[in-house]
Amino acid sequence: MLRKKVTQLVESSLFQQVIIALIVFNSILIGLETSQPIMDRFGYYIDQIDLIILGIFVAEIILKIYAHRLKFFTNWWNLFDLFVIIISVVPAAGSFTVFRALRILRTL
């Protein structure tokens, strides 16, 4: 019963639209991180927002895996998203965080 509701949630157009909006917003934030004056002034806030968005992306992946089980791993976009999120979560991969911006390809 719960799995069915989670599946309906992750497959809903509203859920997808929110995730796509967050991907676009996160890509803008990543772009802002390349500006030293902006980071000097707003870096703390940009970093905090970035962490919140990353947490939402992690929750999205977890919900999708729960909803689709092994079928999750048969979709190439899911695997791409999983790869990007895993890289983003690994502390030593800080310079690879820009890969999150590649999720914007999903919107196209």
C-alpha positions in Angstrom: 0.0 0.0 0.0 2.7 2.5 1.0 4.9 1.4 -2.0 2.0 2.1 -4.3 1.5 5.6 -2.9 5.3 6.3 -3.2 5.2 5.1 -6.8 2.3 7.4 -7.6 4.2 10.3 -6.0 7.5 9.8 -7.8 5.7 9.3 -11.1 3.4 12.3 -10.7 3.9 15.2 -13.1 4.0 17.7 -10.1 6.9 15.7 -8.5 8.8 15.6 -11.8 8.2 19.3 -12.3 9.5 20.2 -8.8 12.6 18.0 -9.4 13.3 19.6 -12.8 12.8 23.1 -11.3 15.3 22.2 -8.5 17.8 20.9 -11.1 17.6 24.2 -13.0 17.9 26.2 -9.8 20.8 24.1 -8.7 22.5 24.6 -12.0 22.2 28.3 -11.5 23.7 28.1 -8.1 26.6 26.0 -9.4 27.2 28.8 -11.9 27.1 31.4 -9.2 29.8 29.5 -7.3 32.2 30.3 -10.1 32.0 34.0 -9.2 34.4 34.9 -6.4 32.7 38.2 -5.5 29.3 36.5 -5.2 30.8 33.7 -3.1 32.5 36.2 -0.9 29.2 37.9 -0.2 26.7 35.1 -0.4 28.8 31.9 -0.3 27.5 30.7 3.1 23.9 30.9 1.9 24.6 29.4 -1.5 26.3 26.5 0.2 23.4 25.9 2.6 20.8 26.0 -0.2 23.0 23.6 -2.2 23.1 21.2 0.8 19.3 21.3 1.1 18.8 20.7 -2.6 21.3 17.8 -2.5 19.3 16.3 0.4 16.1 16.6 -1.7 17.9 14.8 -4.6 19.1 12.0 -2.3 15.5 11.6 -1.0 14.2 11.5 -4.6 16.6 8.7 -5.4 15.7 6.8 -2.3 12.0 7.1 -3.0 12.5 6.0 -6.6 14.5 2.9 -5.5 11.8 2.1 -2.9 9.0 2.5 -5.5 10.6 0.7 -8.4 12.9 -1.7 -6.6 15.1 -3.5 -9.1 13.3 -2.0 -12.1 14.9 1.3 -11.0 18.2 0.0 -12.3 16.9 -0.8 -15.8 16.3 2.9 -16.6 19.4 4.7 -17.9 18.3 8.1 -16.6 17.8 6.7 -13.1 21.4 5.2 -13.3 22.7 8.6 -14.5 20.9 10.4 -11.6 22.2 7.9 -9.1 25.7 8.2 -10.3 25.6 12.0 -10.2 24.1 12.1 -6.7 26.6 9.5 -5.4 29.4 11.7 -6.7 27.9 14.8 -5.1 27.5 13.1 -1.7 31.1 11.8 -1.5 33.1 14.5 0.4 36.3 13.9 -1.5 34.6 14.5 -4.8 34.0 18.2 -4.2 35.3 19.3 -7.6 32.9 16.8 -9.3 29.9 18.5 -7.8 29.5 20.3 -11.2 28.2 16.9 -12.5 25.0 17.8 -10.8 24.5 20.5 -13.4 24.5 17.7 -16.0 21.2 16.5 -14.7 19.8 19.4 -16.6 20.1 17.2 -19.7 17.2 15.2 -18.2 15.0 18.3 -18.7 15.8 18.4 -22.4 
